[in-house]
Amino acid sequence: MEFSETIKLAFDAIWAHKLRSVLTLLGMIIGVTAVVIVVSLIQGFNLYVDEKIAGIGAKSFSIRRFSFDDFRNTDSIAQAQRRNKDLTYDDYDYLLERTTLVGSLGAKASGTPSQIKRGNETMDSVGVSGATANCLEIDNLEIADGRFFTSSEDSSAANVAFIGSDVAEKLFPNMGAVGQEIAIRGLPYRVIGVAVAKGTVFGMPQDIYITIPLRTYIKNYGPAVRQRSFYMVGTAKSDDLFTDAVEEVRALLRVRRELKYNEKDNFGIGTPDAIMGIRDRILGPVFIAAIAVPGIALVVGGIVIMNIMLVSVTERTKEIGIRKSLGARRRDILRQFLIEAVTLSAIGGAVGVFIAWAAGRILTALFFPTYLSMTAVIVAVSVSGAVGVLSGILPARKAAMLDPIEALRAD
């Protein structure tokens, strides 16, 4: 029997029992859909993190009071709080004077929720942070309108503000924001620039913020400590010198803080590699479990297909007997039922991939970016086909081993 004829017989058998075929496919569709959606979310999350790291500079680093390792557990956090001292402007000046491998070093203060007003329009809990002028290049900030503040405006503690796109749209819906005045905690600030929109992450807007000169921030908000923590960001003179620049900063801070060779750093330096390492270490097991759980649905779908195919063999015993009496060989019968099982699984896999793709588009538009690679599609369809082969072997072998005389006697 030709292969094309075998395929036709498989489709005819599936079409002859439409409701049963649909119910059989549900398990496979659900399993493939769940697996592909999870893979899409994981790939989307990883790409998003990599993109954000690239957006802030693939070769930039930060210097903060705490390191990633300080947050391993409650004991390590408590020890770090006792051991680590706040970073200060003096630390910043000390590093500026002595580093030789650092290309640019900027300073920041963490954001403080503030009320913003312009005329009758009010915005509550807008994050207002401070930064030095060179943070524009270090953070790769994109400007939609106007400009970022200058070093002289920072030195003179000028009341100027660089605002996020959502703040501009809310306070200046019908006019340009640049050159206008807003009130932050009752103090007047002149808007000098608007940032390019970043969108949302997990449904959370990323464009509701205001950045002001660091010295202005300290003057109007108070010392950059605790919630207003002072930290630094920097880049190396070249990519090849990145690791050496980080180690130079670490060595200088250890000398400044008079740490002995066997004492742990009482500050933290964050790098892109460290961020990705933390991501993989924390979320790696979660990702494996997230893929394994819906994978169980694929196994269940395979069991359902095997069960239905065994029922089909029993129902079609007489048909098998007639085909054998007309010259069909065992391998023809084996191939027919095996291809039927594989076809069921492949259809379920294809439908599952399509549903997962549609769901991914919706998730990307509403909540979180997803990414469906061609590799994931090929793997999903291949796995569903493999499940079909495994679940079809036993029923196909049972059909092929039927005695034609006994099969013709069946009711």
Order of alpha helices (4+ residues) and beta strands (2+ residues): alpha-alpha-beta-alpha-alpha-beta-beta-alpha-beta-alpha-beta-alpha-beta-beta-beta-beta-beta-alpha-beta-alpha-beta-alpha-alpha-alpha-alpha-alpha
